[in-house]
Structures are given as C-alpha cells and as structure tokens.
Amino acid sequence: MAVIGCLLALANPAWAADANHGKQIFKANCVACHAGGNNSVVRAKTLKKEALQEYSMYDAGAIAYQVTNGKNAMPAFGKRLKPQDIEDVAAYVLAQADNNWGK
C-alpha cells in the first residue's frame, strides 16, 4: 500500500505537498506583496482563483516554477527555499484560491 502512495506522489507532486507548511513559508516570504491573495505590485495579477486561471497559473507546477525562478518584479526564491517548501507554498496558494482567501 505504501508503494501506491509513493507512486501517486511521484505522479502528482502537489498530492504530496503540505499546505499547512506552505502557509508558514508564505507568511515568512510572500505576504509582504501577496497579503490576502492580493498583489501589491501588479494589482491585476492577484493570487485569486479567477486571476490565476486567467494568467494560466492555476496549477501547482506553474506556481512552483514562478516561485522558483521569479518573473518581472517577483524575485526568484529557488536559491532561498527548498523544492519541498516551494511545492508546499504552491499547494497553499491553490487551497487559498479555492477558498477565496478565507472570505
């Protein structure tokens, strides 16, 4: 049974992600610009579900890629955070987007 769980985690990395841990990482690294799922730099590009969908970012892999590599005004976190931390942040962002950031 454990082998099946490992295979599922490898097939879908977001499945193995820990959104609760992602929340801690988000608060320590992302909340300055993205409090409440907003974007203090480019207001239209929020972390709200509709915006993530519009900009093809409603995907754990896409979010993890941008967190790792940065884009435009967003810095790259790939050298500051572990890959698992980034996966956890992506899971947290998607969970919050699905929950309208608690509103």
C-alpha positions in Angstrom: 0.0 0.0 0.0 2.9 2.4 0.8 4.2 1.8 -2.7 0.9 3.0 -4.2 1.1 6.2 -2.2 4.7 6.8 -3.3 3.7 6.3 -6.9 0.8 8.7 -6.6 3.1 11.3 -5.0 5.6 10.9 -7.9 2.8 11.1 -10.5 1.4 14.3 -8.9 3.8 16.3 -6.8 1.1 18.6 -5.4 -0.5 15.5 -3.9 2.4 15.1 -1.5 2.6 18.8 -0.7 1.8 20.2 2.8 -0.4 23.3 2.5 -0.1 23.9 6.3 3.7 24.1 6.0 3.2 26.2 2.8 1.2 28.7 4.9 4.2 29.2 7.2 6.6 29.6 4.2 4.1 32.0 2.6 3.9 34.2 5.7 7.6 34.3 6.0 8.4 35.1 2.3 5.3 36.1 0.3 2.9 38.0 2.5 4.7 41.4 2.0 3.5 41.5 -1.6 0.6 39.0 -1.5 -1.3 39.6 1.7 -4.8 38.1 1.4 -4.0 36.8 -2.1 -3.6 40.3 -3.4 -0.6 41.7 -5.4 0.8 45.0 -4.2 3.0 45.4 -7.3 0.7 44.5 -10.2 -2.8 44.7 -8.8 -4.5 42.7 -11.6 -2.2 39.7 -11.1 -3.5 38.5 -7.8 -3.5 35.0 -6.3 -7.3 34.9 -6.5 -8.6 31.9 -8.4 -10.0 33.9 -11.3 -6.7 35.7 -11.9 -4.7 32.5 -11.6 -6.9 30.9 -14.2 -6.8 34.0 -16.5 -3.0 34.0 -16.4 -2.6 30.2 -16.7 -1.2 30.0 -13.2 -4.0 27.9 -11.6 -1.6 24.9 -11.5 0.8 23.8 -8.8 3.6 23.3 -11.3 3.2 26.8 -12.8 3.1 28.4 -9.3 6.2 26.4 -8.2 8.0 27.4 -11.4 7.3 31.1 -10.9 8.3 31.0 -7.2 11.5 29.2 -8.1 12.5 31.4 -11.0 10.7 34.7 -10.3 9.3 36.9 -13.1 9.3 40.6 -13.7 9.2 42.3 -10.2 8.9 39.0 -8.4 12.2 37.7 -7.2 13.3 34.1 -7.6 13.1 32.0 -4.4 14.8 28.9 -5.9 18.1 29.5 -4.0 16.4 30.6 -0.8 13.8 27.9 -0.4 13.9 24.1 -0.7 12.0 22.5 -3.5 9.6 20.9 -1.0 9.0 24.4 0.6 8.1 25.7 -2.9 5.7 22.8 -3.5 4.1 23.4 -0.2 3.6 27.1 -1.0 2.0 26.2 -4.3 -0.4 23.9 -2.5 -1.2 26.6 0.0 -1.8 29.2 -2.7 -4.2 26.8 -4.6 -6.0 25.9 -1.4 -6.5 29.6 -0.5 -7.5 30.4 -4.1 -10.2 27.7 -3.9 -11.3 29.2 -0.6 -11.4 32.8 -1.9 -8.5 33.5 0.5 -10.8 33.0 3.5 -13.5 35.4 2.5 
